[in-house]
């Protein structure tokens, strides 16, 4: 699970550092799911979109500095994390369910964990979670 830094500036705050009226221009478009990297990035982009479009022509250098500042902030927040982004499609859920059933079957048939790790491309902890959740 991705853990974000607790006291970080919002994209609107970072934009306001460069453009004083930016907070008036920024309106949230949707509510990001907690601890979801994709939603976090999308939320940042959507918050900045109106102000970015309005300011692009006039403040190109300031916007480049702001983009660098946001990039640096996101790198600090997620530095060193190995991020897992789950698929949310129904097809992916069915495939995962089928894979998990195969893992459980193989384990019940006595397959060694090292073989299961190689076969399914999962670590021992992930395999144990699957095995323990089914039995």
C-alpha positions as CSV (number, residue, x, y, z in Angstrom):
1,X,0.0,0.0,0.0
2,X,1.3,3.4,-0.9
3,X,1.6,5.8,2.1
4,X,1.6,9.4,1.3
5,X,3.4,12.0,3.4
6,X,0.9,13.5,5.8
7,X,1.7,17.2,5.6
8,X,2.2,18.0,2.0
9,X,1.0,20.9,0.0
10,X,-1.9,20.5,-2.5
11,X,-1.3,21.2,-6.1
12,X,-3.4,24.3,-5.6
13,X,-1.0,25.5,-2.9
14,X,2.0,24.9,-5.1
15,X,0.3,26.8,-8.0
16,X,-0.6,29.6,-5.6
17,X,3.1,30.1,-4.8
18,X,3.6,31.2,-8.4
19,X,0.2,32.7,-9.3
20,X,-1.6,34.5,-6.5
21,X,-5.1,34.0,-7.8
22,X,-4.6,30.3,-8.5
23,X,-6.6,29.0,-5.5
24,X,-9.7,30.8,-6.9
25,X,-9.3,29.0,-10.2
26,X,-8.8,25.5,-8.8
27,X,-11.9,23.4,-8.1
28,X,-11.8,19.6,-7.3
29,X,-13.3,17.5,-10.1
30,X,-13.6,14.2,-8.1
31,X,-12.7,12.6,-4.8
32,X,-9.5,10.5,-5.1
33,X,-9.6,7.1,-3.4
34,X,-7.2,7.1,-0.3
35,X,-3.8,5.6,-0.9
36,X,-4.4,5.2,-4.7
37,X,-1.5,6.5,-6.7
38,X,-3.4,6.8,-10.0
39,X,-6.3,8.7,-8.3
40,X,-3.7,10.9,-6.6
41,X,-2.0,11.9,-9.8
42,X,-5.3,12.3,-11.6
43,X,-6.6,14.5,-8.8
44,X,-3.5,16.7,-9.0
45,X,-3.9,17.1,-12.8
46,X,-7.6,17.9,-12.5
47,X,-7.0,20.4,-9.8
48,X,-4.4,22.2,-11.9
49,X,-6.1,22.0,-15.3
50,X,-8.3,25.2,-15.1
51,X,-5.5,27.4,-13.7
52,X,-2.9,25.8,-16.0
53,X,-4.9,26.5,-19.1
54,X,-5.6,30.1,-18.1
55,X,-2.0,30.8,-17.2
56,X,-0.2,28.9,-19.9
57,X,0.3,31.8,-22.4
58,X,1.2,34.4,-19.8
59,X,3.3,32.5,-17.3
60,X,5.2,29.8,-19.2
61,X,8.4,30.1,-17.1
62,X,6.5,30.2,-13.8
63,X,4.5,27.1,-14.8
64,X,7.7,25.2,-15.7
65,X,9.0,26.0,-12.2
66,X,5.7,24.9,-10.6
67,X,5.7,21.6,-12.6
68,X,9.3,21.0,-11.3
69,X,8.1,21.7,-7.8
70,X,5.2,19.3,-8.1
71,X,7.4,16.6,-9.6
72,X,9.9,17.0,-6.7
73,X,7.0,16.8,-4.2
74,X,5.6,13.6,-5.7
75,X,9.1,12.0,-5.8
76,X,9.5,12.7,-2.1
77,X,6.1,11.3,-1.3
78,X,6.6,8.0,-3.2
79,X,10.4,7.7,-3.1
80,X,11.5,4.1,-2.7
81,X,7.9,2.7,-2.8
82,X,7.2,-0.2,-5.0
83,X,3.8,0.7,-6.2
84,X,1.2,-2.0,-7.1
85,X,-1.6,-0.7,-9.3
86,X,-4.4,-3.3,-9.4
87,X,-6.5,-3.8,-12.4
88,X,-10.2,-2.9,-11.9
89,X,-11.7,-4.6,-14.9
90,X,-14.0,-7.6,-14.6
91,X,-11.8,-9.6,-17.0
92,X,-8.8,-9.0,-14.7
93,X,-10.8,-10.0,-11.7
94,X,-11.8,-13.3,-13.3
95,X,-8.2,-14.0,-14.4
96,X,-7.0,-13.2,-10.9
97,X,-9.7,-15.5,-9.4
98,X,-8.7,-18.3,-11.8
99,X,-5.0,-17.8,-11.0
100,X,-5.7,-17.9,-7.3
101,X,-7.7,-21.1,-7.6
102,X,-4.8,-22.7,-9.5
103,X,-2.4,-21.6,-6.8
104,X,-4.6,-23.1,-4.1
105,X,-5.0,-26.3,-6.1
106,X,-1.2,-26.6,-6.7
107,X,-0.5,-26.0,-3.1
108,X,-3.0,-28.6,-1.9
109,X,-1.4,-31.0,-4.4
110,X,2.0,-30.5,-2.5
111,X,3.8,-28.1,-4.9
112,X,6.7,-26.4,-3.2
113,X,6.5,-22.7,-2.5
114,X,9.7,-22.0,-4.6
115,X,8.0,-23.6,-7.6
116,X,4.8,-21.6,-7.1
117,X,6.8,-18.4,-6.8
118,X,8.4,-19.0,-10.2
119,X,5.3,-20.4,-11.9
120,X,3.0,-17.5,-10.9
121,X,5.6,-14.7,-10.6
122,X,4.5,-13.9,-7.0
123,X,6.4,-13.6,-3.8
124,X,6.0,-16.0,-0.9
125,X,4.0,-13.5,1.2
126,X,1.5,-12.9,-1.7
127,X,1.2,-16.7,-2.2
128,X,0.5,-17.3,1.5
129,X,-2.2,-14.5,1.5
130,X,-3.9,-16.3,-1.4
131,X,-3.6,-19.7,0.2
132,X,-4.8,-18.6,3.7
133,X,-7.7,-16.6,2.3
134,X,-9.1,-19.6,0.5
135,X,-8.7,-22.2,3.2
